[in-house]
């Protein structure tokens, strides 16, 4: 599991960058 990425319920992946 990547802590830097968040998975949407619809299946789309969003890359999240820590501030």
Buried (B, 14 or more C-beta within 10 A) or exposed (E): EEEEEEEEEEEEEEEEEEE
